[in-house]
Structures are given as C-alpha cells and as structure tokens.
C-alpha cells in the first residue's frame, strides 16, 4: 500500500510542472479578457456587424470593443452634414471608464454616440455609404435616459472614444 501511495505522489509531482507551465501560458490571455471587461458590459444583444458597411471611412476608427452596452443620459444631440446623428451621453457611474481624457476635456466627460444614416447626407462621399441603408435605430431626445449597444471605438481624427456604429438605443425608465 505504501508503494502505491508513493507512485501516486510521484505521478502528481510529475504532472505539477505541466500544470504550472499551462497556467503561466494562459495567464496573459486571462489578463486580456479582464482588460476588455473594464470598458463596459458585453452586450446580451448582438451588435449588427453589417452596419460597418455603411460607416464612412471606417479606418479612422480603432475598435476598443466590438460590442458593448452602456447606459446614461443624453446631454446633446445634433445632425451632421454627413447624415449621421451625433449624441453626447453622460455615462452612468458603472460606465465612466468608457470615456478617455479627450472625452473628459473636450466633451465634458461624455461619450460620443454616432447613429449612422439618420438624415440625408450633403456630402457626396458620405452619401454613398448610406445609399442602400435605412436607419431603424431609435433616436433619443436630450435628457432621456437610454441603453445603447454598439461598437466602442476611438476616433483617431479627434482622439475621443465613441460608440460607432450604434446597433440599438432603448429608452429606459429614469429610475432604472
């Protein structure tokens, strides 16, 4: 019996280095998963990746997270000449980490939200991006509390973070 226990212990000791190596190898991957979680909640609603076909000049956008959902209050709304609607969202405390220093300085701590192809584009190049697409995303009003799902990106032309394109906006109860 003592010989069996010795063999069993010896087998476990031989496996131990392999377990340590395995954990060492996957620990960076676990860190990446944790890093992505810090930017918002991953959405239960899937993001519509076909919307990227209608984003004008997508190379100017660096993807931080391909699909997130954030909540907050709309503080500003205006239509751009390219037909997109730009909103500013004051994110709820849990989503404050979606904004960067440029958002803080230039957008008063708000996250830029860009709903594509809301209006008619006055620009030729941008108009082409919306030619075969009709926006179906709810357009909120200033002061509304909303839940927004889309891609969290950094706009490389401006330096701020934004949700662009937006897959879904849902008005939520001011208390919820």
DAUR-V865944 format. One line per field, one symbol per residue. psi: psi as a letter, one per 30 degrees, with the letter a starting at -180 (. if undefined). A space follows every 50 residues. Layout:
psi->???
This chain:
psi->eeeeeeeeeeeeeefeeeeeeeeeefeeeeeeeeeefffakkkfkkkjff fffgkkifffkjkekfjlkllakkfkkkklfgflkklkkjklefgfgfla eeeeefghglkkkjjlheakkfkeeeeefgegkkkgkkjllkfkklkkka kjlkjfefflkljjlkekkkklkff.
